[in-house]
Amino acid sequence: MGDVERLNKTLAAEHAALYAYGLVAARVTGAVRARMAAAFEAHRARRDQLRSMIAARGGKPVETEASYRLPATPSTAGQAIAVAAQVEDGVAAAYLELVAADDAELRRYAALAVQEAVTRAYGLRRRVEAFPGLAGVLPTPTTTG
């Protein structure tokens, strides 16, 4: 897998994270909602950076799906927080693959993004996974027809 493919896989994870945060943030209030709004903005910034990196390398950025399947459909704030933490685990996993990029600058970028995702997940669940990102589950695209 080349760097453009790795970047596109990571971009797809960011698309999924944005979708998920749009849904889960509606089920929380107060400080948690503010934290989720900040996470949404961080993922949007990363998404935009990834698109630029892909285009700069002559690639075509992967488009967002119409919808994604969440690891669970949250109906309470606690469930929404758990889903958001799982999303961060999945984003960390995507960036872990980008850490294997040929370009040293991409490896540094990915390592920082993993750290940010793990920090956000910790802020949601107050515990650190033994191997952050390796057991994460991202929302998957739903298929229609």
C-alpha positions as CSV (number, residue, x, y, z in Angstrom):
1,M,0.0,0.0,0.0
2,G,1.4,3.4,-1.0
3,D,1.2,6.7,0.9
4,V,-1.8,7.9,-1.2
5,E,-3.8,4.8,-0.4
6,R,-2.9,5.1,3.3
7,L,-3.9,8.7,3.3
8,N,-7.2,7.8,1.6
9,K,-7.9,5.1,4.1
10,T,-7.3,7.6,6.9
11,L,-9.5,10.2,5.2
12,A,-12.3,7.6,5.1
13,A,-11.9,7.2,8.8
14,E,-12.2,11.0,9.3
15,H,-15.4,11.0,7.2
16,A,-16.8,8.3,9.4
17,A,-15.8,10.2,12.6
18,L,-17.5,13.4,11.4
19,Y,-20.7,11.5,10.6
20,A,-20.6,9.8,14.0
21,Y,-20.0,13.0,16.0
22,G,-22.8,14.7,14.2
23,L,-25.1,12.0,15.6
24,V,-23.8,11.4,19.0
25,A,-23.3,15.1,20.0
26,A,-27.1,15.5,19.7
27,R,-27.5,13.1,22.6
28,V,-25.4,15.0,25.1
29,T,-25.4,18.4,26.7
30,G,-23.2,20.8,28.6
31,A,-19.5,20.3,28.8
32,V,-19.7,16.9,27.1
33,R,-21.4,18.5,24.1
34,A,-18.8,21.2,24.0
35,R,-16.0,18.5,24.1
36,M,-17.7,16.6,21.2
37,A,-18.1,19.8,19.2
38,A,-14.4,20.4,19.7
39,A,-13.7,16.9,18.5
40,F,-15.9,17.4,15.5
41,E,-13.9,20.5,14.6
42,A,-10.6,18.7,15.1
43,H,-11.7,15.9,12.8
44,R,-12.9,18.4,10.2
45,A,-9.5,20.1,10.2
46,R,-7.7,16.7,9.8
47,R,-10.1,15.7,7.0
48,D,-9.3,18.9,5.2
49,Q,-5.6,18.4,5.7
50,L,-5.8,14.9,4.4
51,R,-7.6,16.0,1.3
52,S,-4.9,18.5,0.6
53,M,-2.1,16.0,1.2
54,I,-3.7,13.5,-1.2
55,A,-4.2,16.1,-3.9
56,A,-0.7,17.4,-3.5
57,R,0.5,13.8,-4.2
58,G,-1.6,13.6,-7.3
59,G,-4.3,11.4,-5.8
60,K,-8.0,11.7,-5.7
61,P,-9.4,12.1,-2.2
62,V,-12.0,9.5,-1.3
63,E,-15.5,10.9,-1.0
64,T,-17.7,10.6,2.1
65,E,-20.4,8.0,2.2
66,A,-24.1,9.0,2.4
67,S,-24.3,7.3,5.8
68,Y,-22.3,5.0,8.2
69,R,-23.3,2.2,10.5
70,L,-22.3,3.1,14.1
71,P,-21.0,0.5,16.5
72,A,-24.3,1.0,18.4
73,T,-27.2,3.4,18.1
74,P,-27.1,5.6,21.2
75,S,-30.2,6.6,22.9
76,T,-28.7,8.0,26.1
77,A,-25.8,10.3,26.8
78,G,-23.8,7.4,28.3
79,Q,-24.2,5.4,25.1
80,A,-23.3,8.4,23.0
81,I,-20.1,8.9,25.0
82,A,-19.2,5.2,24.6
83,V,-19.8,5.4,20.8
84,A,-17.6,8.5,20.5
85,A,-14.8,6.7,22.4
86,Q,-15.1,3.8,20.0
87,V,-14.9,6.2,17.1
88,E,-11.7,7.7,18.5
89,D,-10.3,4.2,18.8
90,G,-11.1,3.6,15.1
91,V,-9.5,6.8,14.1
92,A,-6.4,6.0,16.0
93,A,-6.2,2.6,14.2
94,A,-6.5,4.4,10.8
95,Y,-3.7,6.7,11.7
96,L,-1.6,3.8,13.0
97,E,-1.6,2.5,9.5
98,L,-0.4,5.9,8.2
99,V,2.5,5.7,10.6
100,A,3.9,3.1,8.2
101,A,4.1,5.7,5.4
102,D,7.2,6.1,3.3
103,D,7.3,9.8,3.9
104,A,8.8,10.7,7.3
105,E,6.7,13.9,7.6
106,L,3.5,11.8,7.1
107,R,4.7,9.4,9.9
108,R,5.1,12.4,12.3
109,Y,1.7,13.7,11.2
110,A,0.1,10.3,11.9
111,A,1.8,9.8,15.2
112,L,0.5,13.2,16.4
113,A,-3.0,12.3,15.2
114,V,-2.9,9.0,17.0
115,Q,-2.0,10.8,20.2
116,E,-4.8,13.3,19.7
117,A,-7.4,10.5,19.1
118,V,-6.2,8.6,22.2
119,T,-6.4,11.7,24.3
120,R,-10.0,12.4,23.1
121,A,-10.9,8.8,23.9
122,Y,-9.4,9.1,27.3
123,G,-11.4,12.2,28.0
124,L,-14.5,10.3,27.2
125,R,-13.9,7.0,29.0
126,R,-11.2,7.9,31.5
127,R,-9.1,4.9,30.8
128,V,-6.4,4.1,28.3
129,E,-6.6,1.0,26.2
130,A,-3.5,-1.2,26.4
131,F,-2.9,-0.8,22.6
132,P,-4.9,2.3,21.6
133,G,-6.5,2.0,18.2
134,L,-5.9,-1.6,17.7
135,A,-9.3,-2.8,18.9
136,G,-11.2,0.2,17.6
137,V,-14.3,0.0,15.5
138,L,-15.3,2.8,13.1
139,P,-18.8,3.3,11.8
140,T,-18.9,1.5,8.4
141,P,-20.6,2.7,5.3
142,T,-24.1,1.5,4.8
143,T,-24.9,0.2,1.4
144,T,-28.0,0.9,-0.5
145,G,-28.7,-1.3,-3.4
